[in-house]
Amino acid sequence: MHRRKLWLLAGVVLAALALAATGSARVSGPDSASSSKAGTLVFGAEQGGGPDWCLNLILDVDCNAFWNVVFQTPVVRGAFLFTPQFNWKPDLISKAKLQVGPQRITYYIRKNAKWSDGTPVTGKDWKFTWQTAINPKYKDHIDPLGWEDIRSVVGSGKVVKVTFKRNFAGWKNLFSYILPQHALAGSDMLTVWNDCICNPKKGNAPIGDGPFLLTKFDRGSGVTLSKNTHGWYGKKAKLDSIVFRFITNTNSEIQAIRSGEVDAIYPQPQLALSDLRSQAGLKVVSHVGLQWEHIEIEQGTHGNPLAKQLWIRRALMQAFNRVAAAKALYGTLNPSVGPLQSLVRLKGEAGYANDFGKWNYSPAKIEAAMKAHNCSKGGDGIFTCNGTKVAFDFASTSGNALRTLAFTIFQDQAAKAGIQLRNAFVPAGTLFGSKLPAHDFDLAMFTYLVTVDPHYVVATFSCGNASNYTEYCNRNVTKWLGQSDRELNPGKRLKLITRVGKVLSSDVPMVPLYQRPTYLVYKTSVHGMVDNASSQGPSFNAENWSKG
């Protein structure tokens, strides 16, 4: 429910349900539609499917995937929509008013906002969404930040007042998806929407309050959205359906758009993408957005015990030549891409600082640090410290050529510094559905897709938070982040965030790499498609898409 989404992950979470096993869900596999079928657009999705994928976005610890947002933004709406200009735009609401002393948000729900079964979207849905988010049963599956600060949600009609017990600066991140109270009350949210976006009280009939309904889902092939013919608050979709076809190998995805098998793709950056710009009949749109690539360092009981030591994490920071890696990976795609030097602000944002600029690739400094801690280098050139080899399993998502190349580059760089990296790539659903939530990794490379609101920093680095996959804990950092979430003055809030950024650059819970550019590729016969390089993704205006 917070818009910090995992990308490149290819998907996410939870195991397949008994619902799917018994065949009781009305949602099934996608049509075998080709891009030539009238009224149907086929979109290649490089992330999705597999036994660990779940659709339920309110379970933002488990089902936290960018492609889930792409699939579901046309289906389940929220209070606000994030625009390509990185601004919040009212979605299910016509407006919202902020009051202070105490903080209170009054949401004015659109009079014509309704669910596909005709039930109006009301304050009952707002209240049910909040009650679900704070239900103790789901405490390990839903990020509580912000939700737990709400005192009351009042209003059963089209006006709803949310009053806070204490200030929460990132309030626009809340209610990003509204749940249908009349359909889901009494259901187990750990299972009900993992395989369908549906009404369990109506035989799992698809339900939504957007221009499309999610009518078919097959873990092995894809997701089908069908036009919501019952109406919603906006204009009717131009397409009859959208088929998101899982093509989790990016080279295959590029070939699919070349051959005309699909109408559009939104791939992770790959070297082969540069050739698509010259292909007739295709349009390529690229932006540097709110995605940042990094390497997480697990510091808990499941990771390499050496990583608990600050000096080892600093050694890792100096084992990666980020300048050389960025040039090798993105030089032909977007030469402006370079090292990201902050974990709390992105380039171009207020408060961005050169915090990590002090850490440069230096095998010599690493060797000096190893010797200072009585570590010895073996015949293979890798150091051993107190009987523990300085070797780390390096996890990421399989099937991505650029990620594989990145690993090869980092593996070679680290080896020259006496640190071994072992390939531990797994399917994205496994990485993000089980390994990250269970903290079962040494190092993990993936991308965060965030909003301009710095609340995501609180979720990522606060002690004990479920979204803090590294298990990093600095009590001062947690205190300052907590204060930042209560500070409604933007300037004072930014000072707290940037103070945290400087401490993080010293503690090194992660290695910031670079901001990743987006690449939206589609046929010139497709109209209405707009790249949204924010956490919303390109399907934010799917009702405007058309072919011909």
TORTITOR-959722 format. One record per residue (C-alpha): x, y, z. Coordinates in steps of 0.5 Angstrom, whole numbers, padded with zeros to 4 digits, always signed. Layout:
! TORTITOR-959722
XYZ/...
//
This chain:
! TORTITOR-959722
+0000+0000+0000/+0006+0004+0000/+0009+0006-0007/+0016+0004-0006/+0016-0002-0011/+0021-0007-0013/+0023-0007-0020/+0027-0012-0024/+0024-0017-0019/+0020-0020-0024/+0014-0021-0020/+0013-0023-0013/+0010-0027-0008/+0006-0032-0004/+0005-0039-0006/+0000-0042-0010/-0007-0042-0007/-0012-0048-0005/-0017-0044-0009/-0013-0044-0016/-0012-0052-0014/-0019-0053-0014/-0021-0049-0020/-0026-0045-0016/-0023-0039-0018/-0027-0036-0024/-0020-0033-0026/-0016-0037-0031/-0011-0037-0036/-0010-0031-0041/-0013-0032-0048/-0008-0034-0053/-0009-0027-0057/-0004-0025-0062/-0003-0018-0063/-0007-0018-0069/-0014-0019-0066/-0018-0013-0066/-0019-0010-0060/-0014-0013-0056/-0007-0010-0054/-0001-0015-0053/+0004-0013-0048/+0010-0016-0046/+0011-0017-0039/+0018-0019-0037/+0016-0020-0030/+0011-0024-0027/+0008-0031-0026/+0011-0037-0022/+0009-0040-0016/+0011-0035-0011/+0007-0029-0015/+0001-0026-0011/-0003-0020-0014/-0006-0017-0007/-0002-0011-0007/-0005-0009+0000/+0000-0014+0002/+0006-0010+0000/+0011-0014+0004/+0010-0020+0000/+0007-0018-0006/+0011-0011-0007/+0012-0012-0015/+0012-0006-0020/+0009-0010-0025/+0003-0012-0020/+0002-0004-0021/+0002-0004-0028/-0003-0010-0028/-0007-0007-0023/-0008+0000-0024/-0013+0000-0029/-0017-0005-0025/-0016-0002-0017/-0016+0005-0016/-0014+0009-0010/-0014+0016-0008/-0009+0019-0012/-0005+0017-0018/+0002+0019-0020/+0003+0023-0026/+0009+0023-0031/+0011+0029-0028/+0012+0026-0021/+0006+0030-0019/+0000+0027-0015/-0007+0027-0018/-0014+0026-0015/-0016+0019-0018/-0022+0016-0014/-0023+0023-0011/-0025+0030-0013/-0020+0033-0008/-0017+0032-0001/-0017+0038+0004/-0011+0038+0010/-0012+0040+0017/-0007+0041+0022/-0008+0040+0030/-0010+0035+0030/-0008+0032+0022/-0014+0031+0019/-0015+0029+0011/-0022+0030+0008/-0023+0026+0002/-0029+0028-0003/-0030+0021-0007/-0032+0022-0014/-0040+0022-0014/-0040+0017-0020/-0034+0013-0017/-0037+0005-0017/-0035-0002-0017/-0036-0006-0023/-0042-0009-0019/-0045-0003-0019/-0044-0002-0011/-0042+0006-0010/-0034+0007-0008/-0036+0010-0001/-0032+0012+0006/-0034+0004+0008/-0029+0002+0003/-0024+0007+0006/-0025+0005+0013/-0025-0003+0011/-0018-0001+0008/-0015+0002+0014/-0018-0004+0018/-0015-0009+0014/-0008-0005+0014/-0008-0005+0022/-0010-0012+0023/-0005-0016+0027/-0006-0022+0023/-0003-0018+0017/+0003-0015+0021/+0008-0019+0018/+0005-0017+0011/+0003-0010+0011/+0008-0004+0012/+0004-0001+0018/+0008+0006+0017/+0002+0011+0017/-0003+0007+0018/-0002+0006+0025/-0002+0013+0026/-0009+0014+0024/-0014+0015+0030/-0021+0014+0026/-0024+0014+0019/-0031+0017+0019/-0036+0017+0014/-0040+0012+0010/-0042+0016+0004/-0038+0020-0001/-0034+0024+0004/-0030+0021+0009/-0025+0024+0014/-0019+0021+0016/-0016+0023+0023/-0009+0022+0026/-0007+0021+0033/+0000+0024+0031/+0002+0027+0024/+0004+0023+0018/+0008+0027+0013/+0007+0022+0008/-0001+0021+0008/-0001+0021+0000/+0002+0015+0000/-0004+0012+0004/-0010+0009+0001/-0006+0008-0006/-0011+0002-0007/-0018+0002-0004/-0021-0005-0002/-0028-0006-0004/-0031-0007+0003/-0038-0011+0001/-0034-0016-0003/-0028-0017+0002/-0031-0017+0009/-0030-0023+0013/-0024-0026+0008/-0017-0028+0009/-0013-0022+0006/-0007-0027+0006/-0010-0031+0001/-0017-0028-0002/-0013-0024-0008/-0007-0028-0009/-0010-0031-0015/-0015-0026-0018/-0018-0019-0016/-0025-0022-0015/-0031-0022-0011/-0031-0029-0007/-0038-0027-0005/-0040-0028-0012/-0037-0034-0014/-0030-0030-0015/-0033-0026-0021/-0028-0020-0023/-0029-0014-0019/-0026-0007-0020/-0027+0000-0020/-0023+0002-0026/-0023+0002-0034/-0021-0006-0034/-0023-0012-0030/-0017-0017-0029/-0021-0023-0032/-0016-0028-0033/-0009-0030-0029/-0004-0036-0031/+0002-0036-0027/+0005-0040-0033/+0003-0035-0039/+0000-0028-0036/-0005-0024-0034/-0011-0021-0038/-0015-0015-0037/-0022-0014-0040/-0026-0008-0041/-0030-0006-0035/-0037-0005-0039/-0041-0004-0033/-0037+0003-0032/-0033+0007-0028/-0032+0014-0026/-0028+0016-0032/-0029+0015-0040/-0029+0008-0042/-0023+0004-0045/-0022+0004-0052/-0019-0003-0052/-0023-0009-0051/-0018-0013-0047/-0010-0012-0046/-0006-0019-0045/+0000-0018-0041/+0004-0024-0043/+0010-0026-0039/+0016-0026-0043/+0021-0026-0037/+0028-0027-0041/+0029-0020-0044/+0032-0022-0050/+0026-0026-0052/+0022-0020-0050/+0026-0016-0055/+0025-0021-0060/+0018-0021-0059/+0017-0014-0061/+0022-0014-0067/+0017-0020-0070/+0011-0017-0068/+0009-0022-0063/+0007-0017-0058/+0005-0009-0059/+0009-0006-0053/+0014-0008-0048/+0017-0004-0042/+0024-0008-0041/+0029-0007-0036/+0035-0003-0040/+0039-0008-0045/+0044-0007-0049/+0040-0010-0055/+0035-0004-0054/+0039+0001-0058/+0038-0003-0064/+0030-0002-0064/+0031+0006-0065/+0033+0004-0072/+0027-0001-0073/+0021+0002-0078/+0015+0001-0074/+0017+0002-0067/+0017+0008-0063/+0022+0008-0057/+0021+0013-0051/+0026+0013-0045/+0026+0017-0039/+0031+0017-0033/+0026+0016-0027/+0025+0014-0020/+0028+0007-0020/+0035+0006-0017/+0039+0000-0017/+0043-0002-0011/+0046-0008-0007/+0043-0010-0001/+0048-0013+0005/+0044-0017+0009/+0046-0016+0017/+0042-0021+0020/+0043-0028+0022/+0041-0031+0015/+0047-0027+0012/+0054-0028+0012/+0056-0026+0019/+0062-0022+0017/+0057-0017+0014/+0055-0015+0021/+0062-0012+0022/+0062-0004+0019/+0069-0005+0016/+0067-0011+0012/+0061-0007+0009/+0066-0001+0008/+0070-0006+0004/+0065-0008+0000/+0063-0001-0002/+0070+0000-0005/+0070-0007-0008/+0065-0004-0014/+0068+0001-0019/+0061+0004-0020/+0063+0009-0025/+0066+0003-0030/+0060-0001-0029/+0055+0005-0031/+0059+0006-0037/+0060-0001-0039/+0052-0002-0038/+0049+0004-0040/+0054+0008-0044/+0051+0006-0051/+0044+0007-0048/+0044+0013-0044/+0051+0016-0043/+0048+0021-0037/+0048+0015-0033/+0053+0015-0027/+0054+0013-0020/+0048+0015-0015/+0051+0018-0009/+0045+0018-0004/+0041+0013-0001/+0035+0018+0001/+0035+0023-0005/+0035+0022-0013/+0039+0026-0017/+0035+0033-0019/+0031+0032-0012/+0032+0037-0007/+0037+0035-0002/+0041+0030-0006/+0048+0030-0004/+0055+0027-0006/+0054+0022+0001/+0057+0016-0002/+0062+0020-0007/+0068+0019-0001/+0068+0011-0003/+0072+0010-0009/+0074+0003-0012/+0080+0001-0008/+0083-0006-0008/+0089-0003-0004/+0085+0000+0001/+0081-0006+0002/+0088-0010+0003/+0090-0006+0008/+0084-0006+0012/+0084-0014+0011/+0091-0014+0014/+0089-0009+0020/+0084-0014+0022/+0089-0020+0021/+0085-0023+0015/+0090-0027+0010/+0089-0028+0003/+0089-0036+0000/+0092-0039-0006/+0086-0037-0010/+0087-0029-0008/+0081-0029-0003/+0081-0027+0004/+0079-0031+0010/+0078-0027+0017/+0078-0031+0023/+0076-0038+0019/+0071-0035+0015/+0072-0034+0008/+0070-0027+0005/+0065-0030+0000/+0058-0027-0001/+0052-0031-0005/+0050-0025-0010/+0043-0026-0011/+0039-0022-0017/+0033-0024-0022/+0035-0029-0027/+0034-0029-0034/+0036-0021-0035/+0042-0021-0039/+0044-0014-0037/+0044-0016-0030/+0048-0022-0031/+0053-0017-0035/+0053-0013-0028/+0054-0019-0024/+0060-0021-0028/+0063-0014-0028/+0062-0014-0020/+0065-0021-0019/+0071-0019-0023/+0072-0012-0019/+0071-0016-0013/+0076-0021-0014/+0081-0017-0015/+0080-0014-0008/+0080-0021-0005/+0073-0022-0004/+0069-0027-0008/+0062-0026-0011/+0058-0033-0012/+0052-0033-0017/+0046-0034-0013/+0041-0031-0019/+0034-0034-0018/+0027-0033-0021/+0024-0026-0019/+0018-0029-0016/+0023-0033-0011/+0028-0027-0010/+0022-0022-0008/+0017-0027-0005/+0021-0031-0001/+0028-0030+0000/+0028-0022+0001/+0022-0022+0006/+0026-0028+0010/+0032-0024+0010/+0035-0031+0006/+0041-0028+0002/+0048-0025+0003/+0048-0019-0002/+0042-0018-0007/+0042-0013-0013/+0035-0010-0015/+0032-0004-0016/+0027+0000-0012/+0022+0005-0016/+0020+0010-0011/+0016+0017-0010/+0018+0024-0009/+0016+0023-0002/+0021+0021+0002/+0017+0016+0006/+0020+0010+0003/+0027+0012+0007/+0023+0011+0013/+0020+0004+0011/+0027+0002+0008/+0032+0004+0014/+0028+0004+0020/+0030-0002+0025/+0025-0008+0025/+0021-0006+0020/+0018-0011+0015/+0021-0007+0009/+0028-0007+0012/+0031-0013+0008/+0038-0012+0010/+0036-0012+0018/+0040-0006+0018/+0039-0002+0025/+0042+0005+0027/+0037+0008+0033/+0039+0015+0031/+0037+0014+0024/+0030+0010+0026/+0029+0016+0031/+0030+0022+0026/+0026+0018+0021/+0021+0017+0025/+0021+0025+0027/+0021+0026+0019/+0015+0022+0018/+0011+0027+0023/+0014+0033+0021/+0009+0037+0016/+0014+0043+0015/+0017+0040+0008/+0024+0044+0010/+0025+0041+0017/+0023+0034+0014/+0028+0035+0009/+0034+0037+0014/+0032+0030+0018/+0032+0026+0011/+0039+0029+0009/+0042+0028+0016/+0040+0020+0015/+0043+0020+0009/+0050+0022+0011/+0050+0017+0017/+0048+0012+0012/+0054+0013+0007/+0058+0012+0014/+0054+0005+0016/+0054+0003+0009/+0047-0002+0009/+0047-0002+0002/+0051+0000-0004/+0048+0005-0009/+0049+0004-0016/+0045+0008-0021/+0039+0011-0023/+0036+0007-0028/+0033+0009-0035/+0026+0007-0037/+0025+0004-0044/+0018+0004-0047/+0017+0001-0054/+0011+0000-0058/+0009-0001-0065/+0007+0006-0069/+0000+0003-0070/-0001+0004-0062/-0004+0010-0060/-0005+0014-0053/+0001+0010-0050/+0005+0015-0045/+0011+0013-0041/+0010+0014-0034/+0017+0014-0031/+0014+0014-0024/+0012+0008-0019/+0006+0008-0023/+0008+0005-0029/+0005+0006-0036/-0001+0003-0035/-0004+0009-0031/-0008+0011-0038/-0010+0005-0041/-0017+0007-0042/-0013+0011-0047/-0010+0006-0051/-0012+0004-0058/-0009+0000-0064/-0010+0002-0072/
//
